[in-house]
Amino acid sequence: MSLFYTTKDGDRLDHICIRFYGKSGKTTEEVLYLVANYGVTDMTAVFPAGQVIELPEISPEPIITETQLWE
């Protein structure tokens, strides 16, 4: 289920992703390349107020544990 976010003057896509997903790595690209956001997200780095951006549901990355050979 996607959410919709209406930008405020001065919003940036990476800051929006950090606010909603807790990180910007890989989430920014997924939001940027979403078909519903075509034309909206490539206009500028800083959004004017009133742009509607779809924020898709993004599953968290699996946690990778490290194995140490010696302790």
CHARMM internal coordinates of N, CA and C (Angstrom, degrees):
IC EDIT
DIST 1 N 1 CA 1.4506
DIST 1 CA 1 C 1.5264
ANGL 1 N 1 CA 1 C 108.37
DIST 1 C 2 N 1.2888
ANGL 1 CA 1 C 2 N 116.03
DIHE 1 N 1 CA 1 C 2 N 127.12
DIST 2 N 2 CA 1.4595
ANGL 1 C 2 N 2 CA 121.30
DIHE 1 CA 1 C 2 N 2 CA -178.92
DIST 2 CA 2 C 1.5213
ANGL 2 N 2 CA 2 C 110.97
DIHE 1 C 2 N 2 CA 2 C -90.29
DIST 2 C 3 N 1.3095
ANGL 2 CA 2 C 3 N 114.48
DIHE 2 N 2 CA 2 C 3 N 154.41
DIST 3 N 3 CA 1.4579
ANGL 2 C 3 N 3 CA 121.92
DIHE 2 CA 2 C 3 N 3 CA 173.29
DIST 3 CA 3 C 1.5215
ANGL 3 N 3 CA 3 C 107.75
DIHE 2 C 3 N 3 CA 3 C -111.18
DIST 3 C 4 N 1.2982
ANGL 3 CA 3 C 4 N 116.29
DIHE 3 N 3 CA 3 C 4 N 156.39
DIST 4 N 4 CA 1.4554
ANGL 3 C 4 N 4 CA 120.43
DIHE 3 CA 3 C 4 N 4 CA 177.22
DIST 4 CA 4 C 1.5206
ANGL 4 N 4 CA 4 C 108.37
DIHE 3 C 4 N 4 CA 4 C -117.85
DIST 4 C 5 N 1.3283
ANGL 4 CA 4 C 5 N 115.05
DIHE 4 N 4 CA 4 C 5 N 135.67
DIST 5 N 5 CA 1.4570
ANGL 4 C 5 N 5 CA 121.16
DIHE 4 CA 4 C 5 N 5 CA -178.22
DIST 5 CA 5 C 1.5259
ANGL 5 N 5 CA 5 C 108.11
DIHE 4 C 5 N 5 CA 5 C -122.45
DIST 5 C 6 N 1.3106
ANGL 5 CA 5 C 6 N 117.15
DIHE 5 N 5 CA 5 C 6 N 129.58
DIST 6 N 6 CA 1.4534
ANGL 5 C 6 N 6 CA 122.27
DIHE 5 CA 5 C 6 N 6 CA 174.97
DIST 6 CA 6 C 1.5154
ANGL 6 N 6 CA 6 C 108.18
DIHE 5 C 6 N 6 CA 6 C -98.84
DIST 6 C 7 N 1.3190
ANGL 6 CA 6 C 7 N 115.58
DIHE 6 N 6 CA 6 C 7 N 122.44
DIST 7 N 7 CA 1.4611
ANGL 6 C 7 N 7 CA 120.60
DIHE 6 CA 6 C 7 N 7 CA -173.14
DIST 7 CA 7 C 1.5233
ANGL 7 N 7 CA 7 C 111.85
DIHE 6 C 7 N 7 CA 7 C -70.25
DIST 7 C 8 N 1.3198
ANGL 7 CA 7 C 8 N 112.55
DIHE 7 N 7 CA 7 C 8 N 153.08
DIST 8 N 8 CA 1.4598
ANGL 7 C 8 N 8 CA 121.64
DIHE 7 CA 7 C 8 N 8 CA 171.29
DIST 8 CA 8 C 1.5210
ANGL 8 N 8 CA 8 C 106.45
DIHE 7 C 8 N 8 CA 8 C -105.49
DIST 8 C 9 N 1.2904
ANGL 8 CA 8 C 9 N 118.21
DIHE 8 N 8 CA 8 C 9 N 157.62
DIST 9 N 9 CA 1.4545
ANGL 8 C 9 N 9 CA 122.05
DIHE 8 CA 8 C 9 N 9 CA -178.62
DIST 9 CA 9 C 1.5231
ANGL 9 N 9 CA 9 C 110.58
DIHE 8 C 9 N 9 CA 9 C -56.83
DIST 9 C 10 N 1.3244
ANGL 9 CA 9 C 10 N 117.27
DIHE 9 N 9 CA 9 C 10 N 123.19
DIST 10 N 10 CA 1.4567
ANGL 9 C 10 N 10 CA 121.59
DIHE 9 CA 9 C 10 N 10 CA 178.12
DIST 10 CA 10 C 1.5166
ANGL 10 N 10 CA 10 C 114.77
DIHE 9 C 10 N 10 CA 10 C 96.92
DIST 10 C 11 N 1.3371
ANGL 10 CA 10 C 11 N 118.85
DIHE 10 N 10 CA 10 C 11 N -2.51
DIST 11 N 11 CA 1.4677
ANGL 10 C 11 N 11 CA 121.40
DIHE 10 CA 10 C 11 N 11 CA 177.78
DIST 11 CA 11 C 1.5272
ANGL 11 N 11 CA 11 C 110.62
DIHE 10 C 11 N 11 CA 11 C -63.85
DIST 11 C 12 N 1.3308
ANGL 11 CA 11 C 12 N 114.95
DIHE 11 N 11 CA 11 C 12 N 147.73
DIST 12 N 12 CA 1.4691
ANGL 11 C 12 N 12 CA 122.07
DIHE 11 CA 11 C 12 N 12 CA 173.63
DIST 12 CA 12 C 1.5174
ANGL 12 N 12 CA 12 C 107.89
DIHE 11 C 12 N 12 CA 12 C -123.74
DIST 12 C 13 N 1.3288
ANGL 12 CA 12 C 13 N 116.99
DIHE 12 N 12 CA 12 C 13 N 148.30
DIST 13 N 13 CA 1.4515
ANGL 12 C 13 N 13 CA 121.08
DIHE 12 CA 12 C 13 N 13 CA -175.00
DIST 13 CA 13 C 1.5256
ANGL 13 N 13 CA 13 C 112.23
DIHE 12 C 13 N 13 CA 13 C -61.98
DIST 13 C 14 N 1.3334
ANGL 13 CA 13 C 14 N 118.33
DIHE 13 N 13 CA 13 C 14 N -39.89
DIST 14 N 14 CA 1.4646
ANGL 13 C 14 N 14 CA 119.55
DIHE 13 CA 13 C 14 N 14 CA -179.71
DIST 14 CA 14 C 1.5276
ANGL 14 N 14 CA 14 C 111.30
DIHE 13 C 14 N 14 CA 14 C -65.35
DIST 14 C 15 N 1.3178
ANGL 14 CA 14 C 15 N 118.11
DIHE 14 N 14 CA 14 C 15 N -36.16
DIST 15 N 15 CA 1.4697
ANGL 14 C 15 N 15 CA 120.99
DIHE 14 CA 14 C 15 N 15 CA 177.86
DIST 15 CA 15 C 1.5232
ANGL 15 N 15 CA 15 C 111.46
DIHE 14 C 15 N 15 CA 15 C -70.19
DIST 15 C 16 N 1.3278
ANGL 15 CA 15 C 16 N 116.89
DIHE 15 N 15 CA 15 C 16 N -36.14
DIST 16 N 16 CA 1.4658
ANGL 15 C 16 N 16 CA 120.64
DIHE 15 CA 15 C 16 N 16 CA 176.76
DIST 16 CA 16 C 1.5256
ANGL 16 N 16 CA 16 C 109.29
DIHE 15 C 16 N 16 CA 16 C -63.80
DIST 16 C 17 N 1.3412
ANGL 16 CA 16 C 17 N 117.41
DIHE 16 N 16 CA 16 C 17 N -43.46
DIST 17 N 17 CA 1.4686
ANGL 16 C 17 N 17 CA 121.51
DIHE 16 CA 16 C 17 N 17 CA -179.71
DIST 17 CA 17 C 1.5284
ANGL 17 N 17 CA 17 C 111.50
DIHE 16 C 17 N 17 CA 17 C -65.20
DIST 17 C 18 N 1.3194
ANGL 17 CA 17 C 18 N 117.75
DIHE 17 N 17 CA 17 C 18 N -38.95
DIST 18 N 18 CA 1.4629
ANGL 17 C 18 N 18 CA 120.62
DIHE 17 CA 17 C 18 N 18 CA 177.25
DIST 18 CA 18 C 1.5301
ANGL 18 N 18 CA 18 C 109.99
DIHE 17 C 18 N 18 CA 18 C -63.40
DIST 18 C 19 N 1.3181
ANGL 18 CA 18 C 19 N 116.69
DIHE 18 N 18 CA 18 C 19 N -41.33
DIST 19 N 19 CA 1.4563
ANGL 18 C 19 N 19 CA 121.20
DIHE 18 CA 18 C 19 N 19 CA -179.13
DIST 19 CA 19 C 1.5379
ANGL 19 N 19 CA 19 C 111.77
DIHE 18 C 19 N 19 CA 19 C -65.26
DIST 19 C 20 N 1.3459
ANGL 19 CA 19 C 20 N 117.52
DIHE 19 N 19 CA 19 C 20 N -40.79
DIST 20 N 20 CA 1.4617
ANGL 19 C 20 N 20 CA 120.58
DIHE 19 CA 19 C 20 N 20 CA -175.53
DIST 20 CA 20 C 1.5170
ANGL 20 N 20 CA 20 C 114.21
DIHE 19 C 20 N 20 CA 20 C -90.35
DIST 20 C 21 N 1.3343
ANGL 20 CA 20 C 21 N 117.48
DIHE 20 N 20 CA 20 C 21 N -36.66
DIST 21 N 21 CA 1.4640
ANGL 20 C 21 N 21 CA 120.71
DIHE 20 CA 20 C 21 N 21 CA -175.05
DIST 21 CA 21 C 1.5243
ANGL 21 N 21 CA 21 C 113.60
DIHE 20 C 21 N 21 CA 21 C -106.45
DIST 21 C 22 N 1.3315
ANGL 21 CA 21 C 22 N 117.25
DIHE 21 N 21 CA 21 C 22 N -14.43
DIST 22 N 22 CA 1.4557
ANGL 21 C 22 N 22 CA 120.32
DIHE 21 CA 21 C 22 N 22 CA -179.04
DIST 22 CA 22 C 1.5108
ANGL 22 N 22 CA 22 C 113.64
DIHE 21 C 22 N 22 CA 22 C 86.96
DIST 22 C 23 N 1.3254
ANGL 22 CA 22 C 23 N 117.10
DIHE 22 N 22 CA 22 C 23 N -0.76
DIST 23 N 23 CA 1.4628
ANGL 22 C 23 N 23 CA 122.07
DIHE 22 CA 22 C 23 N 23 CA 177.83
DIST 23 CA 23 C 1.5144
ANGL 23 N 23 CA 23 C 108.50
DIHE 22 C 23 N 23 CA 23 C -158.52
DIST 23 C 24 N 1.3296
ANGL 23 CA 23 C 24 N 116.12
DIHE 23 N 23 CA 23 C 24 N 162.22
DIST 24 N 24 CA 1.4640
ANGL 23 C 24 N 24 CA 118.67
DIHE 23 CA 23 C 24 N 24 CA 178.46
DIST 24 CA 24 C 1.5209
ANGL 24 N 24 CA 24 C 111.98
DIHE 23 C 24 N 24 CA 24 C -113.20
DIST 24 C 25 N 1.3367
ANGL 24 CA 24 C 25 N 117.62
DIHE 24 N 24 CA 24 C 25 N -21.07
DIST 25 N 25 CA 1.4585
ANGL 24 C 25 N 25 CA 120.74
DIHE 24 CA 24 C 25 N 25 CA -179.75
DIST 25 CA 25 C 1.5127
ANGL 25 N 25 CA 25 C 111.43
DIHE 24 C 25 N 25 CA 25 C -63.94
DIST 25 C 26 N 1.2824
ANGL 25 CA 25 C 26 N 118.26
DIHE 25 N 25 CA 25 C 26 N 128.60
DIST 26 N 26 CA 1.4747
ANGL 25 C 26 N 26 CA 127.86
DIHE 25 CA 25 C 26 N 26 CA -179.35
DIST 26 CA 26 C 1.5165
ANGL 26 N 26 CA 26 C 113.23
DIHE 25 C 26 N 26 CA 26 C 69.50
DIST 26 C 27 N 1.3168
ANGL 26 CA 26 C 27 N 119.26
DIHE 26 N 26 CA 26 C 27 N -30.57
DIST 27 N 27 CA 1.4684
ANGL 26 C 27 N 27 CA 119.74
DIHE 26 CA 26 C 27 N 27 CA 179.24
DIST 27 CA 27 C 1.5248
ANGL 27 N 27 CA 27 C 110.12
DIHE 26 C 27 N 27 CA 27 C -72.81
DIST 27 C 28 N 1.3176
ANGL 27 CA 27 C 28 N 117.49
DIHE 27 N 27 CA 27 C 28 N -37.32
DIST 28 N 28 CA 1.4620
ANGL 27 C 28 N 28 CA 121.04
DIHE 27 CA 27 C 28 N 28 CA 178.91
DIST 28 CA 28 C 1.5213
ANGL 28 N 28 CA 28 C 110.21
DIHE 27 C 28 N 28 CA 28 C -60.07
DIST 28 C 29 N 1.3297
ANGL 28 CA 28 C 29 N 116.74
DIHE 28 N 28 CA 28 C 29 N -43.40
DIST 29 N 29 CA 1.4554
ANGL 28 C 29 N 29 CA 120.48
DIHE 28 CA 28 C 29 N 29 CA -179.75
DIST 29 CA 29 C 1.5232
ANGL 29 N 29 CA 29 C 111.83
DIHE 28 C 29 N 29 CA 29 C -65.86
DIST 29 C 30 N 1.3371
ANGL 29 CA 29 C 30 N 116.91
DIHE 29 N 29 CA 29 C 30 N -40.71
DIST 30 N 30 CA 1.4630
ANGL 29 C 30 N 30 CA 120.11
DIHE 29 CA 29 C 30 N 30 CA 179.54
DIST 30 CA 30 C 1.5262
ANGL 30 N 30 CA 30 C 111.40
DIHE 29 C 30 N 30 CA 30 C -63.42
DIST 30 C 31 N 1.3220
ANGL 30 CA 30 C 31 N 117.30
DIHE 30 N 30 CA 30 C 31 N -40.38
DIST 31 N 31 CA 1.4600
ANGL 30 C 31 N 31 CA 121.04
DIHE 30 CA 30 C 31 N 31 CA 178.00
DIST 31 CA 31 C 1.5272
ANGL 31 N 31 CA 31 C 109.73
DIHE 30 C 31 N 31 CA 31 C -69.88
DIST 31 C 32 N 1.3165
ANGL 31 CA 31 C 32 N 116.57
DIHE 31 N 31 CA 31 C 32 N -41.09
DIST 32 N 32 CA 1.4613
ANGL 31 C 32 N 32 CA 121.94
DIHE 31 CA 31 C 32 N 32 CA -177.61
DIST 32 CA 32 C 1.5205
ANGL 32 N 32 CA 32 C 111.80
DIHE 31 C 32 N 32 CA 32 C -62.69
DIST 32 C 33 N 1.3356
ANGL 32 CA 32 C 33 N 117.69
DIHE 32 N 32 CA 32 C 33 N -40.91
DIST 33 N 33 CA 1.4601
ANGL 32 C 33 N 33 CA 121.79
DIHE 32 CA 32 C 33 N 33 CA -175.84
DIST 33 CA 33 C 1.5225
ANGL 33 N 33 CA 33 C 113.87
DIHE 32 C 33 N 33 CA 33 C -93.11
DIST 33 C 34 N 1.3139
ANGL 33 CA 33 C 34 N 118.07
DIHE 33 N 33 CA 33 C 34 N 7.01
DIST 34 N 34 CA 1.4563
ANGL 33 C 34 N 34 CA 121.55
DIHE 33 CA 33 C 34 N 34 CA 176.32
DIST 34 CA 34 C 1.5290
ANGL 34 N 34 CA 34 C 108.72
DIHE 33 C 34 N 34 CA 34 C -68.01
DIST 34 C 35 N 1.3199
ANGL 34 CA 34 C 35 N 116.55
DIHE 34 N 34 CA 34 C 35 N 131.88
DIST 35 N 35 CA 1.4718
ANGL 34 C 35 N 35 CA 121.33
DIHE 34 CA 34 C 35 N 35 CA -175.73
DIST 35 CA 35 C 1.5228
ANGL 35 N 35 CA 35 C 111.70
DIHE 34 C 35 N 35 CA 35 C -57.17
DIST 35 C 36 N 1.3222
ANGL 35 CA 35 C 36 N 117.52
DIHE 35 N 35 CA 35 C 36 N -38.06
DIST 36 N 36 CA 1.4713
ANGL 35 C 36 N 36 CA 120.99
DIHE 35 CA 35 C 36 N 36 CA -179.10
DIST 36 CA 36 C 1.5281
ANGL 36 N 36 CA 36 C 111.99
DIHE 35 C 36 N 36 CA 36 C -64.08
DIST 36 C 37 N 1.3282
ANGL 36 CA 36 C 37 N 117.71
DIHE 36 N 36 CA 36 C 37 N -23.76
DIST 37 N 37 CA 1.4618
ANGL 36 C 37 N 37 CA 121.56
DIHE 36 CA 36 C 37 N 37 CA -178.84
DIST 37 CA 37 C 1.5211
ANGL 37 N 37 CA 37 C 112.74
DIHE 36 C 37 N 37 CA 37 C -95.33
DIST 37 C 38 N 1.3160
ANGL 37 CA 37 C 38 N 117.30
DIHE 37 N 37 CA 37 C 38 N 4.59
DIST 38 N 38 CA 1.4554
ANGL 37 C 38 N 38 CA 120.38
DIHE 37 CA 37 C 38 N 38 CA -178.08
DIST 38 CA 38 C 1.5255
ANGL 38 N 38 CA 38 C 110.48
DIHE 37 C 38 N 38 CA 38 C -60.34
DIST 38 C 39 N 1.2973
ANGL 38 CA 38 C 39 N 116.15
DIHE 38 N 38 CA 38 C 39 N 127.37
DIST 39 N 39 CA 1.4527
ANGL 38 C 39 N 39 CA 121.43
DIHE 38 CA 38 C 39 N 39 CA 179.73
DIST 39 CA 39 C 1.5141
ANGL 39 N 39 CA 39 C 114.00
DIHE 38 C 39 N 39 CA 39 C 92.71
DIST 39 C 40 N 1.3078
ANGL 39 CA 39 C 40 N 117.39
DIHE 39 N 39 CA 39 C 40 N -27.12
DIST 40 N 40 CA 1.4647
ANGL 39 C 40 N 40 CA 120.75
DIHE 39 CA 39 C 40 N 40 CA -179.76
DIST 40 CA 40 C 1.5168
ANGL 40 N 40 CA 40 C 110.10
DIHE 39 C 40 N 40 CA 40 C -85.82
DIST 40 C 41 N 1.3255
ANGL 40 CA 40 C 41 N 115.71
DIHE 40 N 40 CA 40 C 41 N -49.22
DIST 41 N 41 CA 1.4581
ANGL 40 C 41 N 41 CA 119.74
DIHE 40 CA 40 C 41 N 41 CA -173.28
DIST 41 CA 41 C 1.5199
ANGL 41 N 41 CA 41 C 113.70
DIHE 40 C 41 N 41 CA 41 C -80.41
DIST 41 C 42 N 1.3214
ANGL 41 CA 41 C 42 N 119.03
DIHE 41 N 41 CA 41 C 42 N -14.90
DIST 42 N 42 CA 1.4652
ANGL 41 C 42 N 42 CA 118.28
DIHE 41 CA 41 C 42 N 42 CA 178.98
DIST 42 CA 42 C 1.5249
ANGL 42 N 42 CA 42 C 112.52
DIHE 41 C 42 N 42 CA 42 C -98.36
DIST 42 C 43 N 1.3317
ANGL 42 CA 42 C 43 N 117.21
DIHE 42 N 42 CA 42 C 43 N 9.90
DIST 43 N 43 CA 1.4549
ANGL 42 C 43 N 43 CA 119.94
DIHE 42 CA 42 C 43 N 43 CA -179.81
DIST 43 CA 43 C 1.5241
ANGL 43 N 43 CA 43 C 111.99
DIHE 42 C 43 N 43 CA 43 C -69.86
DIST 43 C 44 N 1.2919
ANGL 43 CA 43 C 44 N 116.59
DIHE 43 N 43 CA 43 C 44 N -45.30
DIST 44 N 44 CA 1.4566
ANGL 43 C 44 N 44 CA 120.14
DIHE 43 CA 43 C 44 N 44 CA -173.31
DIST 44 CA 44 C 1.5254
ANGL 44 N 44 CA 44 C 109.58
DIHE 43 C 44 N 44 CA 44 C -163.75
DIST 44 C 45 N 1.3198
ANGL 44 CA 44 C 45 N 116.36
DIHE 44 N 44 CA 44 C 45 N 163.20
DIST 45 N 45 CA 1.4663
ANGL 44 C 45 N 45 CA 120.19
DIHE 44 CA 44 C 45 N 45 CA 177.97
DIST 45 CA 45 C 1.5315
ANGL 45 N 45 CA 45 C 110.99
DIHE 44 C 45 N 45 CA 45 C -76.99
DIST 45 C 46 N 1.3303
ANGL 45 CA 45 C 46 N 117.05
DIHE 45 N 45 CA 45 C 46 N -30.48
DIST 46 N 46 CA 1.4653
ANGL 45 C 46 N 46 CA 122.12
DIHE 45 CA 45 C 46 N 46 CA 179.74
DIST 46 CA 46 C 1.5249
ANGL 46 N 46 CA 46 C 106.92
DIHE 45 C 46 N 46 CA 46 C -115.46
DIST 46 C 47 N 1.3374
ANGL 46 CA 46 C 47 N 115.63
DIHE 46 N 46 CA 46 C 47 N 122.48
DIST 47 N 47 CA 1.4556
ANGL 46 C 47 N 47 CA 120.41
DIHE 46 CA 46 C 47 N 47 CA -174.90
DIST 47 CA 47 C 1.5160
ANGL 47 N 47 CA 47 C 112.54
DIHE 46 C 47 N 47 CA 47 C -84.70
DIST 47 C 48 N 1.3286
ANGL 47 CA 47 C 48 N 116.42
DIHE 47 N 47 CA 47 C 48 N 145.53
DIST 48 N 48 CA 1.4584
ANGL 47 C 48 N 48 CA 119.37
DIHE 47 CA 47 C 48 N 48 CA 168.69
DIST 48 CA 48 C 1.5235
ANGL 48 N 48 CA 48 C 108.83
DIHE 47 C 48 N 48 CA 48 C -78.75
DIST 48 C 49 N 1.2928
ANGL 48 CA 48 C 49 N 117.43
DIHE 48 N 48 CA 48 C 49 N 167.96
DIST 49 N 49 CA 1.4653
ANGL 48 C 49 N 49 CA 121.24
DIHE 48 CA 48 C 49 N 49 CA 178.66
DIST 49 CA 49 C 1.5185
ANGL 49 N 49 CA 49 C 110.62
DIHE 48 C 49 N 49 CA 49 C -68.74
DIST 49 C 50 N 1.3387
ANGL 49 CA 49 C 50 N 115.77
DIHE 49 N 49 CA 49 C 50 N 143.72
DIST 50 N 50 CA 1.4478
ANGL 49 C 50 N 50 CA 120.54
DIHE 49 CA 49 C 50 N 50 CA 172.69
DIST 50 CA 50 C 1.5119
ANGL 50 N 50 CA 50 C 116.96
DIHE 49 C 50 N 50 CA 50 C 98.70
DIST 50 C 51 N 1.3258
ANGL 50 CA 50 C 51 N 119.73
DIHE 50 N 50 CA 50 C 51 N -2.85
DIST 51 N 51 CA 1.4579
ANGL 50 C 51 N 51 CA 121.20
DIHE 50 CA 50 C 51 N 51 CA 177.31
DIST 51 CA 51 C 1.5228
ANGL 51 N 51 CA 51 C 109.00
DIHE 50 C 51 N 51 CA 51 C -78.58
DIST 51 C 52 N 1.3211
ANGL 51 CA 51 C 52 N 117.95
DIHE 51 N 51 CA 51 C 52 N 134.18
DIST 52 N 52 CA 1.4576
ANGL 51 C 52 N 52 CA 122.17
DIHE 51 CA 51 C 52 N 52 CA 179.91
DIST 52 CA 52 C 1.5269
ANGL 52 N 52 CA 52 C 108.19
DIHE 51 C 52 N 52 CA 52 C -99.56
DIST 52 C 53 N 1.3312
ANGL 52 CA 52 C 53 N 115.28
DIHE 52 N 52 CA 52 C 53 N 124.59
DIST 53 N 53 CA 1.4616
ANGL 52 C 53 N 53 CA 121.98
DIHE 52 CA 52 C 53 N 53 CA -179.37
DIST 53 CA 53 C 1.5237
ANGL 53 N 53 CA 53 C 108.09
DIHE 52 C 53 N 53 CA 53 C -119.72
DIST 53 C 54 N 1.3439
ANGL 53 CA 53 C 54 N 115.76
DIHE 53 N 53 CA 53 C 54 N 132.75
DIST 54 N 54 CA 1.4636
ANGL 53 C 54 N 54 CA 120.16
DIHE 53 CA 53 C 54 N 54 CA 176.81
DIST 54 CA 54 C 1.5190
ANGL 54 N 54 CA 54 C 108.71
DIHE 53 C 54 N 54 CA 54 C -86.37
DIST 54 C 55 N 1.3213
ANGL 54 CA 54 C 55 N 116.11
DIHE 54 N 54 CA 54 C 55 N 129.82
DIST 55 N 55 CA 1.4575
ANGL 54 C 55 N 55 CA 122.58
DIHE 54 CA 54 C 55 N 55 CA 178.39
DIST 55 CA 55 C 1.5321
ANGL 55 N 55 CA 55 C 108.28
DIHE 54 C 55 N 55 CA 55 C -110.49
DIST 55 C 56 N 1.3441
ANGL 55 CA 55 C 56 N 117.25
DIHE 55 N 55 CA 55 C 56 N 106.14
DIST 56 N 56 CA 1.4684
ANGL 55 C 56 N 56 CA 119.77
DIHE 55 CA 55 C 56 N 56 CA -176.50
DIST 56 CA 56 C 1.5217
ANGL 56 N 56 CA 56 C 111.76
DIHE 55 C 56 N 56 CA 56 C -73.09
DIST 56 C 57 N 1.3145
ANGL 56 CA 56 C 57 N 115.36
DIHE 56 N 56 CA 56 C 57 N 162.13
DIST 57 N 57 CA 1.4567
ANGL 56 C 57 N 57 CA 120.63
DIHE 56 CA 56 C 57 N 57 CA 174.42
DIST 57 CA 57 C 1.5239
ANGL 57 N 57 CA 57 C 107.48
DIHE 56 C 57 N 57 CA 57 C -75.91
DIST 57 C 58 N 1.3057
ANGL 57 CA 57 C 58 N 116.71
DIHE 57 N 57 CA 57 C 58 N 122.10
DIST 58 N 58 CA 1.4641
ANGL 57 C 58 N 58 CA 122.06
DIHE 57 CA 57 C 58 N 58 CA -178.04
DIST 58 CA 58 C 1.5200
ANGL 58 N 58 CA 58 C 108.01
DIHE 57 C 58 N 58 CA 58 C -117.06
DIST 58 C 59 N 1.3253
ANGL 58 CA 58 C 59 N 115.34
DIHE 58 N 58 CA 58 C 59 N 124.36
DIST 59 N 59 CA 1.4692
ANGL 58 C 59 N 59 CA 119.49
DIHE 58 CA 58 C 59 N 59 CA -179.69
DIST 59 CA 59 C 1.5207
ANGL 59 N 59 CA 59 C 109.80
DIHE 58 C 59 N 59 CA 59 C -74.95
DIST 59 C 60 N 1.3174
ANGL 59 CA 59 C 60 N 117.09
DIHE 59 N 59 CA 59 C 60 N 144.73
DIST 60 N 60 CA 1.4701
ANGL 59 C 60 N 60 CA 119.98
DIHE 59 CA 59 C 60 N 60 CA 179.60
DIST 60 CA 60 C 1.5234
ANGL 60 N 60 CA 60 C 111.05
DIHE 59 C 60 N 60 CA 60 C -67.72
DIST 60 C 61 N 1.3331
ANGL 60 CA 60 C 61 N 114.90
DIHE 60 N 60 CA 60 C 61 N 151.00
DIST 61 N 61 CA 1.4586
ANGL 60 C 61 N 61 CA 120.15
DIHE 60 CA 60 C 61 N 61 CA 178.00
DIST 61 CA 61 C 1.5259
ANGL 61 N 61 CA 61 C 109.66
DIHE 60 C 61 N 61 CA 61 C -72.88
DIST 61 C 62 N 1.3304
ANGL 61 CA 61 C 62 N 116.89
DIHE 61 N 61 CA 61 C 62 N 147.51
DIST 62 N 62 CA 1.4700
ANGL 61 C 62 N 62 CA 118.86
DIHE 61 CA 61 C 62 N 62 CA 178.12
DIST 62 CA 62 C 1.5293
ANGL 62 N 62 CA 62 C 110.94
DIHE 61 C 62 N 62 CA 62 C -66.05
DIST 62 C 63 N 1.3121
ANGL 62 CA 62 C 63 N 115.01
DIHE 62 N 62 CA 62 C 63 N 147.32
DIST 63 N 63 CA 1.4654
ANGL 62 C 63 N 63 CA 120.50
DIHE 62 CA 62 C 63 N 63 CA 179.33
DIST 63 CA 63 C 1.5211
ANGL 63 N 63 CA 63 C 108.67
DIHE 62 C 63 N 63 CA 63 C -83.19
DIST 63 C 64 N 1.3141
ANGL 63 CA 63 C 64 N 115.28
DIHE 63 N 63 CA 63 C 64 N 125.75
DIST 64 N 64 CA 1.4613
ANGL 63 C 64 N 64 CA 120.70
DIHE 63 CA 63 C 64 N 64 CA 179.63
DIST 64 CA 64 C 1.5208
ANGL 64 N 64 CA 64 C 108.43
DIHE 63 C 64 N 64 CA 64 C -102.54
DIST 64 C 65 N 1.3101
ANGL 64 CA 64 C 65 N 116.18
DIHE 64 N 64 CA 64 C 65 N 122.76
DIST 65 N 65 CA 1.4602
ANGL 64 C 65 N 65 CA 119.56
DIHE 64 CA 64 C 65 N 65 CA 178.59
DIST 65 CA 65 C 1.5194
ANGL 65 N 65 CA 65 C 109.24
DIHE 64 C 65 N 65 CA 65 C -95.63
DIST 65 C 66 N 1.2964
ANGL 65 CA 65 C 66 N 115.79
DIHE 65 N 65 CA 65 C 66 N 144.55
DIST 66 N 66 CA 1.4549
ANGL 65 C 66 N 66 CA 121.22
DIHE 65 CA 65 C 66 N 66 CA 179.46
DIST 66 CA 66 C 1.5215
ANGL 66 N 66 CA 66 C 110.32
DIHE 65 C 66 N 66 CA 66 C -91.57
DIST 66 C 67 N 1.2941
ANGL 66 CA 66 C 67 N 115.75
DIHE 66 N 66 CA 66 C 67 N 143.39
DIST 67 N 67 CA 1.4517
ANGL 66 C 67 N 67 CA 121.66
DIHE 66 CA 66 C 67 N 67 CA 176.88
DIST 67 CA 67 C 1.5171
ANGL 67 N 67 CA 67 C 108.54
DIHE 66 C 67 N 67 CA 67 C -110.16
DIST 67 C 68 N 1.3128
ANGL 67 CA 67 C 68 N 116.80
DIHE 67 N 67 CA 67 C 68 N 128.39
DIST 68 N 68 CA 1.4648
ANGL 67 C 68 N 68 CA 121.31
DIHE 67 CA 67 C 68 N 68 CA 177.72
DIST 68 CA 68 C 1.5214
ANGL 68 N 68 CA 68 C 108.44
DIHE 67 C 68 N 68 CA 68 C -101.60
DIST 68 C 69 N 1.3155
ANGL 68 CA 68 C 69 N 115.07
DIHE 68 N 68 CA 68 C 69 N 135.90
DIST 69 N 69 CA 1.4618
ANGL 68 C 69 N 69 CA 119.03
DIHE 68 CA 68 C 69 N 69 CA 179.32
DIST 69 CA 69 C 1.5351
ANGL 69 N 69 CA 69 C 112.16
DIHE 68 C 69 N 69 CA 69 C -75.30
DIST 69 C 70 N 1.3398
ANGL 69 CA 69 C 70 N 115.14
DIHE 69 N 69 CA 69 C 70 N -34.23
DIST 70 N 70 CA 1.4630
ANGL 69 C 70 N 70 CA 119.12
DIHE 69 CA 69 C 70 N 70 CA 179.95
DIST 70 CA 70 C 1.5226
ANGL 70 N 70 CA 70 C 109.19
DIHE 69 C 70 N 70 CA 70 C -126.29
DIST 70 C 71 N 1.3130
ANGL 70 CA 70 C 71 N 116.06
DIHE 70 N 70 CA 70 C 71 N 143.88
DIST 71 N 71 CA 1.4597
ANGL 70 C 71 N 71 CA 119.72
DIHE 70 CA 70 C 71 N 71 CA 177.42
DIST 71 CA 71 C 1.4974
ANGL 71 N 71 CA 71 C 110.53
DIHE 70 C 71 N 71 CA 71 C -120.36
END
COOR INIT
IC SEED 1 N 1 CA 1 C
IC BUILD
